[in-house]
Amino acid sequence: MAQVAAPPRRSAGPRVPAWVAGLVPLLVLGVGIVLFVALDAPGLQRNGIPVEELAVEKTELRPGQIELTVRNNGPDPVGIRQAIVNDGFAAFEQTTEDIGRLGASRVTIDYPWIEGQAYDVALVTATGGTATSAVDVATETPETDVGFFGLMALVGLYVGVIPVAIGMLWLPWLRRVDQRLVQFLLALTLGLLAFLGLDALLEGQEFAGTGSQAFGGGALVFLGAAVSYLGLVGLDAWLRGRKRRESAKGAGPWRLAFLVAFGIGLHNLGEGLAIGSSYAIGSLALGATLIVGFALHNTTEGLAIVAPVANEPGGGAQRLRRLVGLGLLAGVPAVIGAWVGASAFNPSLAAFMFGLGAGAIVQVIVQIAPSIRDGAGRLLHPLAVGGIVTGVALMYATGLLISV
């Protein structure tokens, strides 16, 4: 006769919850770190001179003053001892005497700068290291008052909301053209988005290179891209599940249009950030050429939003509300970005935001790509290749009118 295995014996004592068992190692680690720091690393001795690394994150010009915002990239506290402007020493004040790891300080240099002149500014640390900043054309930094924020909102409307809305006006035309042309325009949308994604990565790397490396530098761009890509994948899965539960006829194309608008909105957030920060430090002159360039550049984004729903039947108030919502989702972030860039600009934040835009656009490209396959299942057939190349060329040509 086969023997029946006896059930495992359970401990008679109280059972510890699983979350408590998982928390114990973290508590032990935390206590160990606290003791190690409190006892000043017992048994270890620091050798060599302190490592001092400063990065200038922001430069502002006030009447008779040059203000620098600096951040400590190194592991040791940094003390600023001298300020040099165009090879001459200048008096200065700082908000923090010794800047700790990842800490920031605002250094105000008394200097009678002249508008239109170029200046090289250097801060000398206690060990002789330097942090430098170049002012190519000196001009006073605008005050961030109510009028300034109103101006940034107006710029955001000009370069974000209005162009996207104008581009969406192509929808009635798209609904009347041949299906092959719609497929060509979807491929053109892929080209537009590919250009925007690459542009976001390059701009993010540029901002990361000019700012502090303490928070990751260029890695922040790819971190932001990964966060937005995975976030949109999760959002798309949730929308698909909702579609199956509600059995909403025709929800697929609208879901795709939503993802396109969301990705473009994140990219426009980065564009607004660049505009606001550039204008705030006086390196951007707003004018008709710049606004027209952005308008032409961003109008094509409206076309990219409505292309997935070109063949969707119906109309009425619900359709109009959807289109208005998609336009605002894509365009309003330009206003928000301009406000943030003008008032609280940070290169690391800018790099992360551009990464968010790039990752979102990559995810949208993955979503759109199957819709341009031909009858044989080919993705890169002649019609699709022509559309992609046209989209890239169009964005490149209109991008030449923009200088931020």
Residue, then its C-alpha position, 0 to 999 in steps of 0.5 A: m500500500a502506498q504511503v501518504a506523505a504527511p503534511p508539513r508541520r507548521s510552527a506553533g509560534p505566531r506567523v510574521p506577516a510577509w511585508v514585515a519579513g521583507l522590511v527587516p533587511l531594509l531596516v538593518l541596512g538603514v541602521g548600518i548606514v546611519l551608524f557608519v556615517a555617524l561614526d565617520a567611516p571607522g577604520l577608513q581614512r581619506n587621502g588626497i586633496p578634496v575633489e571639487e566640481l562645480a557646474v554653472e546651471k544658469t546665468e542672469l544679468r541684472p543692472g550692475q550684477i551678474e548672477l550665477t546659479v552653480r551646483n556641486n557635482g563632486p563628492d566633497p563640499v566646495g567653497i568659492r573663493q574668487a570671481i573673475v570677469n574678463d580676466g579681472f577680479a570682482a566682488f561677489e556674494q553667495t547664498t551658501e558658503d560651502i556647497g555640499r554634494l548636489g547642493a546649489s548656491r546663487v553667486t551674485i557678482d558686482y560688475p558694471w557690464i555693458e549691453g551687447q558686450a561679451y563676457d567670460v565669467a569664472l568662479v575659483t574654488a578653494t583648491g584652484g578649480t574653476a567653473t566658467s560661464a560665457v555671456d556672448v551678448a550681454t542683455e538684461t534678464p527679463e523680470t518674471d512678473v505677471g506680464f512676462f508670464g502672459l507673454m510666455a502664454l501668448v508665445g505658447l499659444y502661437v507655437g503650440v495650440i494654434p498651429v496644431a489646431i490649424g493642422m487638424l483642419w485637414l480632417p475633412w479633406l482626409r475623409r474625402v481622399d483615396q485610401r492610398l493617400v491616407q496610407f501615404l499620410l500615415a507614413l508621412t506621420l511616421g516620418l514627422l514623429a521620427f524627426l521629432g523623436l530624434d530632435a528631442l533626443l539631441e536637444g535633451q543631450e544638449f541641455a544635459g551637456t550644459g548643466s550639472q552632471a550630478f543628477g545623471g547628465g545625458a543619462l536623464v534623457f534616456l531615463g525619461a525616454a524609458v519612463s514615458y515609453l513604458g508608461l505609454v505601453g501601460l496606458d495603451a494596455w489599459l485603454r485596450g482592456r477598457k475597449r474590450r469591456e465596453s465593446a466601443k465600436g471604432a475606439g481603436p483609431w481614436r485611441l491611436a489619435f490620443l497616443v499621438a496627441f499625448g506624445i506630441g504634447l510631451h515634445n511640445l512641453g520640451e519645446g516650450l521649456a527651451i523657448g521660455s528658458s532662452y528668452a528668460i536669459g536674453s538669448l532668444a529674440l521673439g519675432a515674426t520669423l521665429i513664430v512663423g517658423f514654429a507655426l509651420h513646423n508644428t502645423t504638421e503635428g495637427l495632421a499627424i493627430v487626425a490622420p488615424v481617424a480619417n476613415e472614422p464615420g460620424g460627426g456631431a458634438q461628441r466628435l468635436r469634443r474629442l478633436v478639441g481635447l486632442g488639440l489641447l492635449a498636444g498644444v497646451p504643454a507648450v504654454i506650460g513648458a514656456w512658464v516652467g522654462a522662464s521661471a524655474f529652468n533647470p538643465s537636468l529637468a529639461a533633459f528629462m523632459f525631452g527624454l519623456g517626449a522622445g520615449a512617447i514618440v517612439q511608442v506612438i511610432v510602434q503603434i502607427a507602423p502596422s497601419i501602413r503595411d500593404g496587402a502583402g504585409r510589407l512595412l517599407h513598401p514604396l508608398a510608405v517609404g515615400g511618405i516617411v521620407t516626405g515627413v522627415a524632409l518636411m520637418y527638416a525644412t520647416g525646422l530651418l526657420i527655427s532658432v532657439 
